[in-house]
Amino acid sequence: MTGAARARLGATAGLAVLAALLWRLDTGAFVDGLRTVDGRTLPAACAAGVLRVVVHHRDLLALPAPRPAGAAA
């Protein structure tokens, strides 16, 4: 399976899970959850996501790995 096909399959599976949750729980729970997101929560969640990408996927961003403390320059 190619990477593009795997990505499409993952996105389709995610949408299927969301559709099943909406179907079983009704849209009220989903809308109530969206209403709890306020002006401070959304930027904090975005910052946490960016931090996770930078820390855990450094190789994808082609950033140099940090040198250990005391390493020669």
PDB file as gemmi writes it, atoms N, CA and C in Angstrom:
CRYST1    1.000    1.000    1.000  90.00  90.00  90.00 P 1                      
ATOM      1  N   MET A   1       0.856  -1.174   0.000  1.00  0.00           N  
ATOM      2  CA  MET A   1       0.000   0.000   0.000  1.00  0.00           C  
ATOM      3  C   MET A   1       0.898   1.231   0.000  1.00  0.00           C  
ATOM      4  N   THR A   2       0.595   2.160  -0.878  1.00  0.00           N  
ATOM      5  CA  THR A   2       1.402   3.374  -0.960  1.00  0.00           C  
ATOM      6  C   THR A   2       1.064   4.320   0.182  1.00  0.00           C  
ATOM      7  N   GLY A   3       1.931   5.295   0.370  1.00  0.00           N  
ATOM      8  CA  GLY A   3       1.715   6.263   1.436  1.00  0.00           C  
ATOM      9  C   GLY A   3       0.451   7.088   1.224  1.00  0.00           C  
ATOM     10  N   ALA A   4       0.176   7.440  -0.033  1.00  0.00           N  
ATOM     11  CA  ALA A   4      -1.018   8.232  -0.324  1.00  0.00           C  
ATOM     12  C   ALA A   4      -2.284   7.424  -0.051  1.00  0.00           C  
ATOM     13  N   ALA A   5      -2.270   6.152  -0.418  1.00  0.00           N  
ATOM     14  CA  ALA A   5      -3.437   5.302  -0.169  1.00  0.00           C  
ATOM     15  C   ALA A   5      -3.643   5.096   1.324  1.00  0.00           C  
ATOM     16  N   ARG A   6      -2.542   4.940   2.053  1.00  0.00           N  
ATOM     17  CA  ARG A   6      -2.638   4.778   3.505  1.00  0.00           C  
ATOM     18  C   ARG A   6      -3.204   6.036   4.163  1.00  0.00           C  
ATOM     19  N   ALA A   7      -2.790   7.210   3.671  1.00  0.00           N  
ATOM     20  CA  ALA A   7      -3.298   8.474   4.214  1.00  0.00           C  
ATOM     21  C   ALA A   7      -4.795   8.609   3.936  1.00  0.00           C  
ATOM     22  N   ARG A   8      -5.207   8.248   2.724  1.00  0.00           N  
ATOM     23  CA  ARG A   8      -6.642   8.318   2.400  1.00  0.00           C  
ATOM     24  C   ARG A   8      -7.436   7.340   3.241  1.00  0.00           C  
ATOM     25  N   LEU A   9      -6.894   6.155   3.452  1.00  0.00           N  
ATOM     26  CA  LEU A   9      -7.573   5.158   4.273  1.00  0.00           C  
ATOM     27  C   LEU A   9      -7.696   5.644   5.718  1.00  0.00           C  
ATOM     28  N   GLY A  10      -6.649   6.254   6.245  1.00  0.00           N  
ATOM     29  CA  GLY A  10      -6.693   6.785   7.609  1.00  0.00           C  
ATOM     30  C   GLY A  10      -7.711   7.908   7.750  1.00  0.00           C  
ATOM     31  N   ALA A  11      -7.754   8.793   6.757  1.00  0.00           N  
ATOM     32  CA  ALA A  11      -8.726   9.886   6.798  1.00  0.00           C  
ATOM     33  C   ALA A  11     -10.145   9.350   6.694  1.00  0.00           C  
ATOM     34  N   THR A  12     -10.349   8.362   5.847  1.00  0.00           N  
ATOM     35  CA  THR A  12     -11.677   7.762   5.703  1.00  0.00           C  
ATOM     36  C   THR A  12     -12.091   7.068   6.986  1.00  0.00           C  
ATOM     37  N   ALA A  13     -11.177   6.357   7.613  1.00  0.00           N  
ATOM     38  CA  ALA A  13     -11.490   5.687   8.876  1.00  0.00           C  
ATOM     39  C   ALA A  13     -11.828   6.702   9.965  1.00  0.00           C  
ATOM     40  N   GLY A  14     -11.088   7.801  10.021  1.00  0.00           N  
ATOM     41  CA  GLY A  14     -11.376   8.843  10.999  1.00  0.00           C  
ATOM     42  C   GLY A  14     -12.744   9.459  10.797  1.00  0.00           C  
ATOM     43  N   LEU A  15     -13.093   9.723   9.551  1.00  0.00           N  
ATOM     44  CA  LEU A  15     -14.422  10.266   9.255  1.00  0.00           C  
ATOM     45  C   LEU A  15     -15.520   9.263   9.593  1.00  0.00           C  
ATOM     46  N   ALA A  16     -15.248   7.974   9.358  1.00  0.00           N  
ATOM     47  CA  ALA A  16     -16.238   6.947   9.697  1.00  0.00           C  
ATOM     48  C   ALA A  16     -16.463   6.882  11.208  1.00  0.00           C  
ATOM     49  N   VAL A  17     -15.402   7.016  11.976  1.00  0.00           N  
ATOM     50  CA  VAL A  17     -15.545   7.012  13.437  1.00  0.00           C  
ATOM     51  C   VAL A  17     -16.357   8.216  13.894  1.00  0.00           C  
ATOM     52  N   LEU A  18     -16.053   9.397  13.343  1.00  0.00           N  
ATOM     53  CA  LEU A  18     -16.829  10.589  13.693  1.00  0.00           C  
ATOM     54  C   LEU A  18     -18.297  10.442  13.302  1.00  0.00           C  
ATOM     55  N   ALA A  19     -18.550   9.882  12.128  1.00  0.00           N  
ATOM     56  CA  ALA A  19     -19.935   9.681  11.695  1.00  0.00           C  
ATOM     57  C   ALA A  19     -20.664   8.717  12.622  1.00  0.00           C  
ATOM     58  N   ALA A  20     -19.988   7.643  13.040  1.00  0.00           N  
ATOM     59  CA  ALA A  20     -20.616   6.683  13.949  1.00  0.00           C  
ATOM     60  C   ALA A  20     -20.910   7.329  15.308  1.00  0.00           C  
ATOM     61  N   LEU A  21     -19.988   8.149  15.801  1.00  0.00           N  
ATOM     62  CA  LEU A  21     -20.229   8.834  17.068  1.00  0.00           C  
ATOM     63  C   LEU A  21     -21.392   9.811  16.965  1.00  0.00           C  
ATOM     64  N   LEU A  22     -21.437  10.559  15.877  1.00  0.00           N  
ATOM     65  CA  LEU A  22     -22.548  11.486  15.693  1.00  0.00           C  
ATOM     66  C   LEU A  22     -23.879  10.745  15.594  1.00  0.00           C  
ATOM     67  N   TRP A  23     -23.852   9.599  14.926  1.00  0.00           N  
ATOM     68  CA  TRP A  23     -25.077   8.818  14.755  1.00  0.00           C  
ATOM     69  C   TRP A  23     -25.549   8.246  16.088  1.00  0.00           C  
ATOM     70  N   ARG A  24     -24.615   7.730  16.880  1.00  0.00           N  
ATOM     71  CA  ARG A  24     -24.983   7.095  18.149  1.00  0.00           C  
ATOM     72  C   ARG A  24     -25.275   8.101  19.258  1.00  0.00           C  
ATOM     73  N   LEU A  25     -24.525   9.204  19.302  1.00  0.00           N  
ATOM     74  CA  LEU A  25     -24.666  10.160  20.393  1.00  0.00           C  
ATOM     75  C   LEU A  25     -25.568  11.338  20.048  1.00  0.00           C  
ATOM     76  N   ASP A  26     -25.974  11.445  18.802  1.00  0.00           N  
ATOM     77  CA  ASP A  26     -26.757  12.570  18.310  1.00  0.00           C  
ATOM     78  C   ASP A  26     -25.844  13.790  18.207  1.00  0.00           C  
ATOM     79  N   THR A  27     -26.263  14.791  17.538  1.00  0.00           N  
ATOM     80  CA  THR A  27     -25.412  15.956  17.316  1.00  0.00           C  
ATOM     81  C   THR A  27     -25.333  16.857  18.537  1.00  0.00           C  
ATOM     82  N   GLY A  28     -26.217  16.690  19.499  1.00  0.00           N  
ATOM     83  CA  GLY A  28     -26.220  17.538  20.690  1.00  0.00           C  
ATOM     84  C   GLY A  28     -24.909  17.468  21.454  1.00  0.00           C  
ATOM     85  N   ALA A  29     -24.383  16.276  21.653  1.00  0.00           N  
ATOM     86  CA  ALA A  29     -23.125  16.120  22.381  1.00  0.00           C  
ATOM     87  C   ALA A  29     -21.971  16.753  21.602  1.00  0.00           C  
ATOM     88  N   PHE A  30     -21.987  16.612  20.307  1.00  0.00           N  
ATOM     89  CA  PHE A  30     -20.934  17.192  19.467  1.00  0.00           C  
ATOM     90  C   PHE A  30     -20.971  18.717  19.546  1.00  0.00           C  
ATOM     91  N   VAL A  31     -22.163  19.281  19.424  1.00  0.00           N  
ATOM     92  CA  VAL A  31     -22.307  20.739  19.472  1.00  0.00           C  
ATOM     93  C   VAL A  31     -21.945  21.268  20.859  1.00  0.00           C  
ATOM     94  N   ASP A  32     -22.326  20.548  21.912  1.00  0.00           N  
ATOM     95  CA  ASP A  32     -21.953  20.964  23.269  1.00  0.00           C  
ATOM     96  C   ASP A  32     -20.440  20.966  23.444  1.00  0.00           C  
ATOM     97  N   GLY A  33     -19.776  19.984  22.868  1.00  0.00           N  
ATOM     98  CA  GLY A  33     -18.325  19.939  22.931  1.00  0.00           C  
ATOM     99  C   GLY A  33     -17.682  21.105  22.200  1.00  0.00           C  
ATOM    100  N   LEU A  34     -18.227  21.475  21.042  1.00  0.00           N  
ATOM    101  CA  LEU A  34     -17.698  22.624  20.307  1.00  0.00           C  
ATOM    102  C   LEU A  34     -17.924  23.925  21.064  1.00  0.00           C  
ATOM    103  N   ARG A  35     -19.009  24.013  21.795  1.00  0.00           N  
ATOM    104  CA  ARG A  35     -19.298  25.236  22.552  1.00  0.00           C  
ATOM    105  C   ARG A  35     -18.333  25.439  23.717  1.00  0.00           C  
ATOM    106  N   THR A  36     -17.700  24.372  24.193  1.00  0.00           N  
ATOM    107  CA  THR A  36     -16.774  24.513  25.314  1.00  0.00           C  
ATOM    108  C   THR A  36     -15.431  25.100  24.891  1.00  0.00           C  
ATOM    109  N   VAL A  37     -15.153  25.126  23.592  1.00  0.00           N  
ATOM    110  CA  VAL A  37     -13.895  25.685  23.099  1.00  0.00           C  
ATOM    111  C   VAL A  37     -14.004  27.201  23.126  1.00  0.00           C  
ATOM    112  N   ASP A  38     -13.124  27.833  23.905  1.00  0.00           N  
ATOM    113  CA  ASP A  38     -13.176  29.286  24.007  1.00  0.00           C  
ATOM    114  C   ASP A  38     -11.949  29.904  23.334  1.00  0.00           C  
ATOM    115  N   GLY A  39     -11.814  31.199  23.487  1.00  0.00           N  
ATOM    116  CA  GLY A  39     -10.745  31.935  22.820  1.00  0.00           C  
ATOM    117  C   GLY A  39      -9.350  31.609  23.293  1.00  0.00           C  
ATOM    118  N   ARG A  40      -9.195  31.069  24.489  1.00  0.00           N  
ATOM    119  CA  ARG A  40      -7.859  30.706  24.987  1.00  0.00           C  
ATOM    120  C   ARG A  40      -7.530  29.248  24.691  1.00  0.00           C  
ATOM    121  N   THR A  41      -8.543  28.408  24.625  1.00  0.00           N  
ATOM    122  CA  THR A  41      -8.309  26.978  24.434  1.00  0.00           C  
ATOM    123  C   THR A  41      -7.790  26.667  23.038  1.00  0.00           C  
ATOM    124  N   LEU A  42      -8.366  27.291  22.027  1.00  0.00           N  
ATOM    125  CA  LEU A  42      -7.970  26.997  20.648  1.00  0.00           C  
ATOM    126  C   LEU A  42      -6.509  27.337  20.364  1.00  0.00           C  
ATOM    127  N   PRO A  43      -6.013  28.531  20.716  1.00  0.00           N  
ATOM    128  CA  PRO A  43      -4.585  28.790  20.495  1.00  0.00           C  
ATOM    129  C   PRO A  43      -3.676  27.872  21.314  1.00  0.00           C  
ATOM    130  N   ALA A  44      -4.102  27.519  22.524  1.00  0.00           N  
ATOM    131  CA  ALA A  44      -3.287  26.617  23.345  1.00  0.00           C  
ATOM    132  C   ALA A  44      -3.194  25.242  22.697  1.00  0.00           C  
ATOM    133  N   ALA A  45      -4.294  24.759  22.153  1.00  0.00           N  
ATOM    134  CA  ALA A  45      -4.276  23.452  21.482  1.00  0.00           C  
ATOM    135  C   ALA A  45      -3.424  23.496  20.224  1.00  0.00           C  
ATOM    136  N   CYS A  46      -3.500  24.581  19.469  1.00  0.00           N  
ATOM    137  CA  CYS A  46      -2.665  24.713  18.270  1.00  0.00           C  
ATOM    138  C   CYS A  46      -1.185  24.763  18.636  1.00  0.00           C  
ATOM    139  N   ALA A  47      -0.852  25.495  19.692  1.00  0.00           N  
ATOM    140  CA  ALA A  47       0.543  25.568  20.132  1.00  0.00           C  
ATOM    141  C   ALA A  47       1.051  24.203  20.585  1.00  0.00           C  
ATOM    142  N   ALA A  48       0.205  23.451  21.283  1.00  0.00           N  
ATOM    143  CA  ALA A  48       0.601  22.108  21.712  1.00  0.00           C  
ATOM    144  C   ALA A  48       0.829  21.201  20.506  1.00  0.00           C  
ATOM    145  N   GLY A  49       0.004  21.328  19.490  1.00  0.00           N  
ATOM    146  CA  GLY A  49       0.176  20.520  18.281  1.00  0.00           C  
ATOM    147  C   GLY A  49       1.458  20.855  17.548  1.00  0.00           C  
ATOM    148  N   VAL A  50       1.758  22.143  17.430  1.00  0.00           N  
ATOM    149  CA  VAL A  50       2.997  22.560  16.769  1.00  0.00           C  
ATOM    150  C   VAL A  50       4.205  22.085  17.564  1.00  0.00           C  
ATOM    151  N   LEU A  51       4.152  22.214  18.873  1.00  0.00           N  
ATOM    152  CA  LEU A  51       5.252  21.750  19.716  1.00  0.00           C  
ATOM    153  C   LEU A  51       5.487  20.256  19.546  1.00  0.00           C  
ATOM    154  N   ARG A  52       4.407  19.487  19.468  1.00  0.00           N  
ATOM    155  CA  ARG A  52       4.543  18.048  19.292  1.00  0.00           C  
ATOM    156  C   ARG A  52       5.214  17.727  17.958  1.00  0.00           C  
ATOM    157  N   VAL A  53       4.831  18.425  16.911  1.00  0.00           N  
ATOM    158  CA  VAL A  53       5.442  18.183  15.601  1.00  0.00           C  
ATOM    159  C   VAL A  53       6.916  18.528  15.640  1.00  0.00           C  
ATOM    160  N   VAL A  54       7.267  19.649  16.232  1.00  0.00           N  
ATOM    161  CA  VAL A  54       8.666  20.065  16.272  1.00  0.00           C  
ATOM    162  C   VAL A  54       9.494  19.090  17.094  1.00  0.00           C  
ATOM    163  N   VAL A  55       8.980  18.654  18.241  1.00  0.00           N  
ATOM    164  CA  VAL A  55       9.759  17.784  19.123  1.00  0.00           C  
ATOM    165  C   VAL A  55       9.836  16.361  18.588  1.00  0.00           C  
ATOM    166  N   HIS A  56       8.723  15.805  18.161  1.00  0.00           N  
ATOM    167  CA  HIS A  56       8.690  14.396  17.804  1.00  0.00           C  
ATOM    168  C   HIS A  56       8.960  14.113  16.339  1.00  0.00           C  
ATOM    169  N   HIS A  57       8.869  15.101  15.493  1.00  0.00           N  
ATOM    170  CA  HIS A  57       9.093  14.869  14.063  1.00  0.00           C  
ATOM    171  C   HIS A  57      10.169  15.806  13.529  1.00  0.00           C  
ATOM    172  N   ARG A  58      11.211  15.963  14.296  1.00  0.00           N  
ATOM    173  CA  ARG A  58      12.296  16.856  13.924  1.00  0.00           C  
ATOM    174  C   ARG A  58      12.893  16.449  12.577  1.00  0.00           C  
ATOM    175  N   ASP A  59      12.984  15.156  12.304  1.00  0.00           N  
ATOM    176  CA  ASP A  59      13.572  14.699  11.048  1.00  0.00           C  
ATOM    177  C   ASP A  59      12.705  15.093   9.856  1.00  0.00           C  
ATOM    178  N   LEU A  60      11.394  15.164  10.027  1.00  0.00           N  
ATOM    179  CA  LEU A  60      10.531  15.575   8.932  1.00  0.00           C  
ATOM    180  C   LEU A  60      10.698  17.055   8.612  1.00  0.00           C  
ATOM    181  N   LEU A  61      11.050  17.838   9.615  1.00  0.00           N  
ATOM    182  CA  LEU A  61      11.219  19.273   9.415  1.00  0.00           C  
ATOM    183  C   LEU A  61      12.656  19.633   9.051  1.00  0.00           C  
ATOM    184  N   ALA A  62      13.548  18.650   9.004  1.00  0.00           N  
ATOM    185  CA  ALA A  62      14.960  18.834   8.664  1.00  0.00           C  
ATOM    186  C   ALA A  62      15.638  19.809   9.615  1.00  0.00           C  
ATOM    187  N   LEU A  63      15.290  19.728  10.894  1.00  0.00           N  
ATOM    188  CA  LEU A  63      15.942  20.540  11.907  1.00  0.00           C  
ATOM    189  C   LEU A  63      17.107  19.754  12.496  1.00  0.00           C  
ATOM    190  N   PRO A  64      18.190  20.424  12.840  1.00  0.00           N  
ATOM    191  CA  PRO A  64      19.316  19.690  13.419  1.00  0.00           C  
ATOM    192  C   PRO A  64      18.969  19.213  14.826  1.00  0.00           C  
ATOM    193  N   ALA A  65      19.468  18.069  15.177  1.00  0.00           N  
ATOM    194  CA  ALA A  65      19.236  17.537  16.513  1.00  0.00           C  
ATOM    195  C   ALA A  65      20.035  18.346  17.521  1.00  0.00           C  
ATOM    196  N   PRO A  66      19.512  18.541  18.724  1.00  0.00           N  
ATOM    197  CA  PRO A  66      20.266  19.315  19.719  1.00  0.00           C  
ATOM    198  C   PRO A  66      21.507  18.546  20.154  1.00  0.00           C  
ATOM    199  N   ARG A  67      22.582  19.287  20.435  1.00  0.00           N  
ATOM    200  CA  ARG A  67      23.802  18.673  20.925  1.00  0.00           C  
ATOM    201  C   ARG A  67      23.687  18.416  22.413  1.00  0.00           C  
ATOM    202  N   PRO A  68      24.266  17.347  22.883  1.00  0.00           N  
ATOM    203  CA  PRO A  68      24.264  17.092  24.326  1.00  0.00           C  
ATOM    204  C   PRO A  68      25.031  18.178  25.053  1.00  0.00           C  
ATOM    205  N   ALA A  69      24.688  18.407  26.313  1.00  0.00           N  
ATOM    206  CA  ALA A  69      25.364  19.420  27.118  1.00  0.00           C  
ATOM    207  C   ALA A  69      26.842  19.051  27.239  1.00  0.00           C  
ATOM    208  N   GLY A  70      27.699  20.021  27.063  1.00  0.00           N  
ATOM    209  CA  GLY A  70      29.137  19.794  27.185  1.00  0.00           C  
ATOM    210  C   GLY A  70      29.793  19.296  25.913  1.00  0.00           C  
ATOM    211  N   ALA A  71      29.054  19.144  24.835  1.00  0.00           N  
ATOM    212  CA  ALA A  71      29.639  18.673  23.577  1.00  0.00           C  
ATOM    213  C   ALA A  71      30.438  19.800  22.944  1.00  0.00           C  
ATOM    214  N   ALA A  72      31.515  19.436  22.258  1.00  0.00           N  
ATOM    215  CA  ALA A  72      32.351  20.411  21.587  1.00  0.00           C  
ATOM    216  C   ALA A  72      31.608  21.010  20.398  1.00  0.00           C  
ATOM    217  N   ALA A  73      31.830  22.287  20.158  1.00  0.00           N  
ATOM    218  CA  ALA A  73      31.137  22.976  19.060  1.00  0.00           C  
ATOM    219  C   ALA A  73      31.737  22.653  17.723  1.00  0.00           C  
TER     220      ALA A  73                                                      
END                                                                             
